[in-house]
Amino acid sequence: MSPDESSLFDFPCSFPIKAMGRNEGDFETTVVGIVRRHAPDLGEGAVRAQSSGGGRFVSITVTITATSRDQIDAIYADLTAADLVLMAL
């Protein structure tokens, strides 16, 4: 990581992680579980869910207190590797 990339954030900071997938099964539980592995101190109100207009898809936003760029990268790597996650932002 270049010095310019690391200066984009002033850690620790509040950082929203968003994952999208089909509105079925254990999608929300899966996403929250992945994020919690890397950020175990999730506070109350840290998770928000929003269904698509037709209800077929859902986005889950988990706001964490990020401590490093490596932590954020690890969360995104695990989310994109999960079969239920169609997209992570």
PDB file as gemmi writes it, atoms N, CA and C in Angstrom:
CRYST1    1.000    1.000    1.000  90.00  90.00  90.00 P 1                      
ATOM      1  N   MET A   1       0.852  -1.166   0.000  1.00  0.00           N  
ATOM      2  CA  MET A   1       0.000   0.000   0.000  1.00  0.00           C  
ATOM      3  C   MET A   1       0.901   1.234   0.000  1.00  0.00           C  
ATOM      4  N   SER A   2       0.589   2.176  -0.863  1.00  0.00           N  
ATOM      5  CA  SER A   2       1.383   3.391  -0.943  1.00  0.00           C  
ATOM      6  C   SER A   2       0.997   4.346   0.185  1.00  0.00           C  
ATOM      7  N   PRO A   3       1.868   5.299   0.506  1.00  0.00           N  
ATOM      8  CA  PRO A   3       1.522   6.268   1.557  1.00  0.00           C  
ATOM      9  C   PRO A   3       0.250   7.050   1.239  1.00  0.00           C  
ATOM     10  N   ASP A   4       0.000   7.324  -0.043  1.00  0.00           N  
ATOM     11  CA  ASP A   4      -1.215   8.049  -0.414  1.00  0.00           C  
ATOM     12  C   ASP A   4      -2.467   7.258  -0.068  1.00  0.00           C  
ATOM     13  N   GLU A   5      -2.444   5.933  -0.301  1.00  0.00           N  
ATOM     14  CA  GLU A   5      -3.608   5.099   0.002  1.00  0.00           C  
ATOM     15  C   GLU A   5      -3.874   5.027   1.499  1.00  0.00           C  
ATOM     16  N   SER A   6      -2.833   4.928   2.289  1.00  0.00           N  
ATOM     17  CA  SER A   6      -3.033   4.804   3.730  1.00  0.00           C  
ATOM     18  C   SER A   6      -3.517   6.109   4.352  1.00  0.00           C  
ATOM     19  N   SER A   7      -3.288   7.237   3.683  1.00  0.00           N  
ATOM     20  CA  SER A   7      -3.702   8.515   4.250  1.00  0.00           C  
ATOM     21  C   SER A   7      -5.153   8.861   3.932  1.00  0.00           C  
ATOM     22  N   LEU A   8      -5.846   8.014   3.177  1.00  0.00           N  
ATOM     23  CA  LEU A   8      -7.243   8.282   2.856  1.00  0.00           C  
ATOM     24  C   LEU A   8      -8.130   8.223   4.095  1.00  0.00           C  
ATOM     25  N   PHE A   9      -7.734   7.428   5.068  1.00  0.00           N  
ATOM     26  CA  PHE A   9      -8.513   7.251   6.285  1.00  0.00           C  
ATOM     27  C   PHE A   9      -7.659   7.598   7.493  1.00  0.00           C  
ATOM     28  N   ASP A  10      -8.319   8.114   8.508  1.00  0.00           N  
ATOM     29  CA  ASP A  10      -7.658   8.392   9.775  1.00  0.00           C  
ATOM     30  C   ASP A  10      -8.195   7.371  10.776  1.00  0.00           C  
ATOM     31  N   PHE A  11      -7.451   6.277  10.976  1.00  0.00           N  
ATOM     32  CA  PHE A  11      -7.905   5.185  11.828  1.00  0.00           C  
ATOM     33  C   PHE A  11      -7.664   5.502  13.286  1.00  0.00           C  
ATOM     34  N   PRO A  12      -8.546   5.054  14.175  1.00  0.00           N  
ATOM     35  CA  PRO A  12      -9.800   4.342  13.904  1.00  0.00           C  
ATOM     36  C   PRO A  12     -10.865   5.303  13.370  1.00  0.00           C  
ATOM     37  N   CYS A  13     -11.771   4.753  12.557  1.00  0.00           N  
ATOM     38  CA  CYS A  13     -12.846   5.562  11.983  1.00  0.00           C  
ATOM     39  C   CYS A  13     -14.088   4.702  11.762  1.00  0.00           C  
ATOM     40  N   SER A  14     -15.213   5.369  11.651  1.00  0.00           N  
ATOM     41  CA  SER A  14     -16.471   4.687  11.349  1.00  0.00           C  
ATOM     42  C   SER A  14     -16.466   4.355   9.865  1.00  0.00           C  
ATOM     43  N   PHE A  15     -16.785   3.100   9.523  1.00  0.00           N  
ATOM     44  CA  PHE A  15     -16.700   2.666   8.128  1.00  0.00           C  
ATOM     45  C   PHE A  15     -17.867   1.735   7.806  1.00  0.00           C  
ATOM     46  N   PRO A  16     -18.710   2.103   6.832  1.00  0.00           N  
ATOM     47  CA  PRO A  16     -19.832   1.232   6.458  1.00  0.00           C  
ATOM     48  C   PRO A  16     -19.399   0.168   5.454  1.00  0.00           C  
ATOM     49  N   ILE A  17     -19.762  -1.067   5.719  1.00  0.00           N  
ATOM     50  CA  ILE A  17     -19.519  -2.200   4.824  1.00  0.00           C  
ATOM     51  C   ILE A  17     -20.884  -2.627   4.296  1.00  0.00           C  
ATOM     52  N   LYS A  18     -21.031  -2.711   2.978  1.00  0.00           N  
ATOM     53  CA  LYS A  18     -22.325  -3.094   2.404  1.00  0.00           C  
ATOM     54  C   LYS A  18     -22.155  -4.366   1.582  1.00  0.00           C  
ATOM     55  N   ALA A  19     -23.080  -5.304   1.781  1.00  0.00           N  
ATOM     56  CA  ALA A  19     -23.101  -6.542   1.003  1.00  0.00           C  
ATOM     57  C   ALA A  19     -24.505  -6.743   0.459  1.00  0.00           C  
ATOM     58  N   MET A  20     -24.579  -7.214  -0.783  1.00  0.00           N  
ATOM     59  CA  MET A  20     -25.876  -7.453  -1.411  1.00  0.00           C  
ATOM     60  C   MET A  20     -25.993  -8.913  -1.819  1.00  0.00           C  
ATOM     61  N   GLY A  21     -27.221  -9.432  -1.691  1.00  0.00           N  
ATOM     62  CA  GLY A  21     -27.481 -10.814  -2.060  1.00  0.00           C  
ATOM     63  C   GLY A  21     -28.973 -11.058  -2.186  1.00  0.00           C  
ATOM     64  N   ARG A  22     -29.319 -12.295  -2.469  1.00  0.00           N  
ATOM     65  CA  ARG A  22     -30.732 -12.661  -2.584  1.00  0.00           C  
ATOM     66  C   ARG A  22     -31.379 -12.623  -1.203  1.00  0.00           C  
ATOM     67  N   ASN A  23     -32.622 -12.208  -1.158  1.00  0.00           N  
ATOM     68  CA  ASN A  23     -33.364 -12.090   0.095  1.00  0.00           C  
ATOM     69  C   ASN A  23     -33.920 -13.463   0.475  1.00  0.00           C  
ATOM     70  N   GLU A  24     -33.018 -14.327   0.909  1.00  0.00           N  
ATOM     71  CA  GLU A  24     -33.416 -15.692   1.271  1.00  0.00           C  
ATOM     72  C   GLU A  24     -32.411 -16.280   2.251  1.00  0.00           C  
ATOM     73  N   GLY A  25     -32.843 -17.300   2.943  1.00  0.00           N  
ATOM     74  CA  GLY A  25     -31.954 -18.050   3.830  1.00  0.00           C  
ATOM     75  C   GLY A  25     -31.322 -17.200   4.913  1.00  0.00           C  
ATOM     76  N   ASP A  26     -30.068 -17.475   5.158  1.00  0.00           N  
ATOM     77  CA  ASP A  26     -29.336 -16.846   6.253  1.00  0.00           C  
ATOM     78  C   ASP A  26     -28.407 -15.739   5.770  1.00  0.00           C  
ATOM     79  N   PHE A  27     -28.812 -14.994   4.756  1.00  0.00           N  
ATOM     80  CA  PHE A  27     -27.919 -13.988   4.184  1.00  0.00           C  
ATOM     81  C   PHE A  27     -27.448 -12.976   5.231  1.00  0.00           C  
ATOM     82  N   GLU A  28     -28.386 -12.376   5.953  1.00  0.00           N  
ATOM     83  CA  GLU A  28     -28.000 -11.360   6.942  1.00  0.00           C  
ATOM     84  C   GLU A  28     -27.105 -11.959   8.019  1.00  0.00           C  
ATOM     85  N   THR A  29     -27.448 -13.132   8.510  1.00  0.00           N  
ATOM     86  CA  THR A  29     -26.638 -13.794   9.537  1.00  0.00           C  
ATOM     87  C   THR A  29     -25.233 -14.075   9.027  1.00  0.00           C  
ATOM     88  N   THR A  30     -25.131 -14.505   7.771  1.00  0.00           N  
ATOM     89  CA  THR A  30     -23.828 -14.790   7.171  1.00  0.00           C  
ATOM     90  C   THR A  30     -22.978 -13.532   7.089  1.00  0.00           C  
ATOM     91  N   VAL A  31     -23.558 -12.450   6.580  1.00  0.00           N  
ATOM     92  CA  VAL A  31     -22.817 -11.194   6.427  1.00  0.00           C  
ATOM     93  C   VAL A  31     -22.357 -10.672   7.784  1.00  0.00           C  
ATOM     94  N   VAL A  32     -23.253 -10.623   8.745  1.00  0.00           N  
ATOM     95  CA  VAL A  32     -22.900 -10.113  10.073  1.00  0.00           C  
ATOM     96  C   VAL A  32     -21.834 -11.004  10.713  1.00  0.00           C  
ATOM     97  N   GLY A  33     -21.933 -12.308  10.532  1.00  0.00           N  
ATOM     98  CA  GLY A  33     -20.935 -13.224  11.082  1.00  0.00           C  
ATOM     99  C   GLY A  33     -19.551 -12.992  10.500  1.00  0.00           C  
ATOM    100  N   ILE A  34     -19.483 -12.760   9.191  1.00  0.00           N  
ATOM    101  CA  ILE A  34     -18.196 -12.491   8.539  1.00  0.00           C  
ATOM    102  C   ILE A  34     -17.595 -11.196   9.077  1.00  0.00           C  
ATOM    103  N   VAL A  35     -18.401 -10.156   9.128  1.00  0.00           N  
ATOM    104  CA  VAL A  35     -17.895  -8.864   9.609  1.00  0.00           C  
ATOM    105  C   VAL A  35     -17.479  -8.969  11.071  1.00  0.00           C  
ATOM    106  N   ARG A  36     -18.268  -9.660  11.883  1.00  0.00           N  
ATOM    107  CA  ARG A  36     -17.978  -9.774  13.316  1.00  0.00           C  
ATOM    108  C   ARG A  36     -16.660 -10.514  13.575  1.00  0.00           C  
ATOM    109  N   ARG A  37     -16.263 -11.420  12.688  1.00  0.00           N  
ATOM    110  CA  ARG A  37     -14.968 -12.106  12.855  1.00  0.00           C  
ATOM    111  C   ARG A  37     -13.815 -11.107  12.860  1.00  0.00           C  
ATOM    112  N   HIS A  38     -13.960 -10.042  12.094  1.00  0.00           N  
ATOM    113  CA  HIS A  38     -12.893  -9.046  11.969  1.00  0.00           C  
ATOM    114  C   HIS A  38     -13.118  -7.815  12.845  1.00  0.00           C  
ATOM    115  N   ALA A  39     -14.372  -7.589  13.243  1.00  0.00           N  
ATOM    116  CA  ALA A  39     -14.723  -6.434  14.077  1.00  0.00           C  
ATOM    117  C   ALA A  39     -15.703  -6.902  15.152  1.00  0.00           C  
ATOM    118  N   PRO A  40     -15.205  -7.590  16.175  1.00  0.00           N  
ATOM    119  CA  PRO A  40     -16.087  -8.219  17.164  1.00  0.00           C  
ATOM    120  C   PRO A  40     -16.864  -7.244  18.041  1.00  0.00           C  
ATOM    121  N   ASP A  41     -16.506  -5.979  18.026  1.00  0.00           N  
ATOM    122  CA  ASP A  41     -17.146  -5.006  18.918  1.00  0.00           C  
ATOM    123  C   ASP A  41     -18.272  -4.227  18.236  1.00  0.00           C  
ATOM    124  N   LEU A  42     -19.066  -4.891  17.411  1.00  0.00           N  
ATOM    125  CA  LEU A  42     -20.183  -4.215  16.746  1.00  0.00           C  
ATOM    126  C   LEU A  42     -21.155  -3.678  17.785  1.00  0.00           C  
ATOM    127  N   GLY A  43     -21.518  -2.430  17.622  1.00  0.00           N  
ATOM    128  CA  GLY A  43     -22.435  -1.808  18.566  1.00  0.00           C  
ATOM    129  C   GLY A  43     -23.885  -1.992  18.156  1.00  0.00           C  
ATOM    130  N   GLU A  44     -24.775  -1.621  19.058  1.00  0.00           N  
ATOM    131  CA  GLU A  44     -26.202  -1.681  18.772  1.00  0.00           C  
ATOM    132  C   GLU A  44     -26.514  -0.698  17.645  1.00  0.00           C  
ATOM    133  N   GLY A  45     -27.315  -1.111  16.715  1.00  0.00           N  
ATOM    134  CA  GLY A  45     -27.661  -0.260  15.584  1.00  0.00           C  
ATOM    135  C   GLY A  45     -26.632  -0.277  14.474  1.00  0.00           C  
ATOM    136  N   ALA A  46     -25.651  -1.170  14.551  1.00  0.00           N  
ATOM    137  CA  ALA A  46     -24.591  -1.224  13.547  1.00  0.00           C  
ATOM    138  C   ALA A  46     -25.042  -1.892  12.253  1.00  0.00           C  
ATOM    139  N   VAL A  47     -26.161  -2.617  12.289  1.00  0.00           N  
ATOM    140  CA  VAL A  47     -26.613  -3.387  11.124  1.00  0.00           C  
ATOM    141  C   VAL A  47     -27.930  -2.813  10.611  1.00  0.00           C  
ATOM    142  N   ARG A  48     -27.960  -2.548   9.300  1.00  0.00           N  
ATOM    143  CA  ARG A  48     -29.192  -2.095   8.644  1.00  0.00           C  
ATOM    144  C   ARG A  48     -29.446  -2.980   7.432  1.00  0.00           C  
ATOM    145  N   ALA A  49     -30.706  -3.310   7.200  1.00  0.00           N  
ATOM    146  CA  ALA A  49     -31.098  -4.115   6.042  1.00  0.00           C  
ATOM    147  C   ALA A  49     -32.077  -3.314   5.194  1.00  0.00           C  
ATOM    148  N   GLN A  50     -31.928  -3.427   3.869  1.00  0.00           N  
ATOM    149  CA  GLN A  50     -32.822  -2.742   2.936  1.00  0.00           C  
ATOM    150  C   GLN A  50     -33.161  -3.707   1.807  1.00  0.00           C  
ATOM    151  N   SER A  51     -34.443  -4.022   1.662  1.00  0.00           N  
ATOM    152  CA  SER A  51     -34.889  -4.911   0.585  1.00  0.00           C  
ATOM    153  C   SER A  51     -35.041  -4.125  -0.704  1.00  0.00           C  
ATOM    154  N   SER A  52     -34.850  -4.809  -1.827  1.00  0.00           N  
ATOM    155  CA  SER A  52     -35.065  -4.183  -3.129  1.00  0.00           C  
ATOM    156  C   SER A  52     -36.557  -3.958  -3.337  1.00  0.00           C  
ATOM    157  N   GLY A  53     -36.893  -3.177  -4.342  1.00  0.00           N  
ATOM    158  CA  GLY A  53     -38.293  -2.867  -4.616  1.00  0.00           C  
ATOM    159  C   GLY A  53     -39.154  -4.098  -4.800  1.00  0.00           C  
ATOM    160  N   GLY A  54     -38.639  -5.100  -5.491  1.00  0.00           N  
ATOM    161  CA  GLY A  54     -39.385  -6.327  -5.716  1.00  0.00           C  
ATOM    162  C   GLY A  54     -39.239  -7.343  -4.604  1.00  0.00           C  
ATOM    163  N   GLY A  55     -38.332  -7.075  -3.667  1.00  0.00           N  
ATOM    164  CA  GLY A  55     -38.147  -7.965  -2.532  1.00  0.00           C  
ATOM    165  C   GLY A  55     -37.272  -9.176  -2.796  1.00  0.00           C  
ATOM    166  N   ARG A  56     -36.723  -9.293  -3.998  1.00  0.00           N  
ATOM    167  CA  ARG A  56     -35.889 -10.465  -4.312  1.00  0.00           C  
ATOM    168  C   ARG A  56     -34.479 -10.351  -3.745  1.00  0.00           C  
ATOM    169  N   PHE A  57     -34.017  -9.120  -3.557  1.00  0.00           N  
ATOM    170  CA  PHE A  57     -32.653  -8.893  -3.092  1.00  0.00           C  
ATOM    171  C   PHE A  57     -32.670  -8.048  -1.826  1.00  0.00           C  
ATOM    172  N   VAL A  58     -31.562  -8.102  -1.101  1.00  0.00           N  
ATOM    173  CA  VAL A  58     -31.437  -7.312   0.124  1.00  0.00           C  
ATOM    174  C   VAL A  58     -29.998  -6.811   0.222  1.00  0.00           C  
ATOM    175  N   SER A  59     -29.847  -5.612   0.753  1.00  0.00           N  
ATOM    176  CA  SER A  59     -28.512  -5.108   1.057  1.00  0.00           C  
ATOM    177  C   SER A  59     -28.398  -4.989   2.573  1.00  0.00           C  
ATOM    178  N   ILE A  60     -27.267  -5.409   3.069  1.00  0.00           N  
ATOM    179  CA  ILE A  60     -26.975  -5.335   4.495  1.00  0.00           C  
ATOM    180  C   ILE A  60     -25.806  -4.370   4.659  1.00  0.00           C  
ATOM    181  N   THR A  61     -25.994  -3.354   5.475  1.00  0.00           N  
ATOM    182  CA  THR A  61     -24.917  -2.415   5.775  1.00  0.00           C  
ATOM    183  C   THR A  61     -24.534  -2.592   7.235  1.00  0.00           C  
ATOM    184  N   VAL A  62     -23.261  -2.868   7.456  1.00  0.00           N  
ATOM    185  CA  VAL A  62     -22.732  -3.025   8.809  1.00  0.00           C  
ATOM    186  C   VAL A  62     -21.696  -1.924   9.006  1.00  0.00           C  
ATOM    187  N   THR A  63     -21.936  -1.044   9.955  1.00  0.00           N  
ATOM    188  CA  THR A  63     -20.996   0.042  10.221  1.00  0.00           C  
ATOM    189  C   THR A  63     -20.086  -0.369  11.368  1.00  0.00           C  
ATOM    190  N   ILE A  64     -18.783  -0.384  11.068  1.00  0.00           N  
ATOM    191  CA  ILE A  64     -17.788  -0.814  12.051  1.00  0.00           C  
ATOM    192  C   ILE A  64     -16.904   0.365  12.448  1.00  0.00           C  
ATOM    193  N   THR A  65     -16.176   0.193  13.518  1.00  0.00           N  
ATOM    194  CA  THR A  65     -15.081   1.098  13.841  1.00  0.00           C  
ATOM    195  C   THR A  65     -13.833   0.427  13.292  1.00  0.00           C  
ATOM    196  N   ALA A  66     -13.409   0.886  12.124  1.00  0.00           N  
ATOM    197  CA  ALA A  66     -12.266   0.277  11.446  1.00  0.00           C  
ATOM    198  C   ALA A  66     -10.973   0.725  12.114  1.00  0.00           C  
ATOM    199  N   THR A  67     -10.068  -0.230  12.291  1.00  0.00           N  
ATOM    200  CA  THR A  67      -8.801   0.072  12.942  1.00  0.00           C  
ATOM    201  C   THR A  67      -7.627   0.109  11.978  1.00  0.00           C  
ATOM    202  N   SER A  68      -7.806  -0.455  10.764  1.00  0.00           N  
ATOM    203  CA  SER A  68      -6.721  -0.444   9.782  1.00  0.00           C  
ATOM    204  C   SER A  68      -7.256  -0.780   8.394  1.00  0.00           C  
ATOM    205  N   ARG A  69      -6.472  -0.437   7.398  1.00  0.00           N  
ATOM    206  CA  ARG A  69      -6.822  -0.784   6.019  1.00  0.00           C  
ATOM    207  C   ARG A  69      -6.800  -2.306   5.848  1.00  0.00           C  
ATOM    208  N   ASP A  70      -5.875  -2.977   6.513  1.00  0.00           N  
ATOM    209  CA  ASP A  70      -5.801  -4.442   6.434  1.00  0.00           C  
ATOM    210  C   ASP A  70      -7.084  -5.087   6.947  1.00  0.00           C  
ATOM    211  N   GLN A  71      -7.661  -4.540   8.014  1.00  0.00           N  
ATOM    212  CA  GLN A  71      -8.919  -5.060   8.549  1.00  0.00           C  
ATOM    213  C   GLN A  71     -10.028  -4.937   7.505  1.00  0.00           C  
ATOM    214  N   ILE A  72     -10.144  -3.785   6.874  1.00  0.00           N  
ATOM    215  CA  ILE A  72     -11.172  -3.560   5.854  1.00  0.00           C  
ATOM    216  C   ILE A  72     -10.967  -4.506   4.679  1.00  0.00           C  
ATOM    217  N   ASP A  73      -9.725  -4.637   4.223  1.00  0.00           N  
ATOM    218  CA  ASP A  73      -9.426  -5.530   3.100  1.00  0.00           C  
ATOM    219  C   ASP A  73      -9.786  -6.978   3.426  1.00  0.00           C  
ATOM    220  N   ALA A  74      -9.517  -7.415   4.653  1.00  0.00           N  
ATOM    221  CA  ALA A  74      -9.829  -8.790   5.058  1.00  0.00           C  
ATOM    222  C   ALA A  74     -11.338  -9.030   5.079  1.00  0.00           C  
ATOM    223  N   ILE A  75     -12.100  -8.043   5.531  1.00  0.00           N  
ATOM    224  CA  ILE A  75     -13.563  -8.176   5.538  1.00  0.00           C  
ATOM    225  C   ILE A  75     -14.077  -8.320   4.116  1.00  0.00           C  
ATOM    226  N   TYR A  76     -13.618  -7.449   3.214  1.00  0.00           N  
ATOM    227  CA  TYR A  76     -14.073  -7.524   1.825  1.00  0.00           C  
ATOM    228  C   TYR A  76     -13.660  -8.836   1.165  1.00  0.00           C  
ATOM    229  N   ALA A  77     -12.469  -9.325   1.474  1.00  0.00           N  
ATOM    230  CA  ALA A  77     -12.020 -10.598   0.904  1.00  0.00           C  
ATOM    231  C   ALA A  77     -12.933 -11.741   1.344  1.00  0.00           C  
ATOM    232  N   ASP A  78     -13.282 -11.776   2.621  1.00  0.00           N  
ATOM    233  CA  ASP A  78     -14.160 -12.836   3.126  1.00  0.00           C  
ATOM    234  C   ASP A  78     -15.578 -12.703   2.581  1.00  0.00           C  
ATOM    235  N   LEU A  79     -16.074 -11.471   2.461  1.00  0.00           N  
ATOM    236  CA  LEU A  79     -17.423 -11.276   1.919  1.00  0.00           C  
ATOM    237  C   LEU A  79     -17.504 -11.718   0.464  1.00  0.00           C  
ATOM    238  N   THR A  80     -16.523 -11.335  -0.339  1.00  0.00           N  
ATOM    239  CA  THR A  80     -16.578 -11.701  -1.760  1.00  0.00           C  
ATOM    240  C   THR A  80     -16.364 -13.197  -1.968  1.00  0.00           C  
ATOM    241  N   ALA A  81     -15.745 -13.870  -1.006  1.00  0.00           N  
ATOM    242  CA  ALA A  81     -15.554 -15.319  -1.105  1.00  0.00           C  
ATOM    243  C   ALA A  81     -16.806 -16.100  -0.703  1.00  0.00           C  
ATOM    244  N   ALA A  82     -17.736 -15.450  -0.010  1.00  0.00           N  
ATOM    245  CA  ALA A  82     -18.955 -16.127   0.456  1.00  0.00           C  
ATOM    246  C   ALA A  82     -19.924 -16.331  -0.704  1.00  0.00           C  
ATOM    247  N   ASP A  83     -20.451 -17.537  -0.827  1.00  0.00           N  
ATOM    248  CA  ASP A  83     -21.357 -17.872  -1.931  1.00  0.00           C  
ATOM    249  C   ASP A  83     -22.635 -17.040  -1.939  1.00  0.00           C  
ATOM    250  N   LEU A  84     -23.153 -16.689  -0.778  1.00  0.00           N  
ATOM    251  CA  LEU A  84     -24.415 -15.952  -0.704  1.00  0.00           C  
ATOM    252  C   LEU A  84     -24.275 -14.482  -1.089  1.00  0.00           C  
ATOM    253  N   VAL A  85     -23.056 -13.950  -1.030  1.00  0.00           N  
ATOM    254  CA  VAL A  85     -22.830 -12.528  -1.307  1.00  0.00           C  
ATOM    255  C   VAL A  85     -22.632 -12.331  -2.807  1.00  0.00           C  
ATOM    256  N   LEU A  86     -23.507 -11.526  -3.408  1.00  0.00           N  
ATOM    257  CA  LEU A  86     -23.403 -11.233  -4.835  1.00  0.00           C  
ATOM    258  C   LEU A  86     -22.482 -10.052  -5.094  1.00  0.00           C  
ATOM    259  N   MET A  87     -22.445  -9.101  -4.161  1.00  0.00           N  
ATOM    260  CA  MET A  87     -21.620  -7.910  -4.328  1.00  0.00           C  
ATOM    261  C   MET A  87     -21.311  -7.313  -2.963  1.00  0.00           C  
ATOM    262  N   ALA A  88     -20.095  -6.805  -2.814  1.00  0.00           N  
ATOM    263  CA  ALA A  88     -19.704  -6.127  -1.576  1.00  0.00           C  
ATOM    264  C   ALA A  88     -19.140  -4.762  -1.940  1.00  0.00           C  
ATOM    265  N   LEU A  89     -19.602  -3.744  -1.236  1.00  0.00           N  
ATOM    266  CA  LEU A  89     -19.158  -2.363  -1.493  1.00  0.00           C  
ATOM    267  C   LEU A  89     -18.595  -1.745  -0.232  1.00  0.00           C  
TER     268      LEU A  89                                                      
END                                                                             
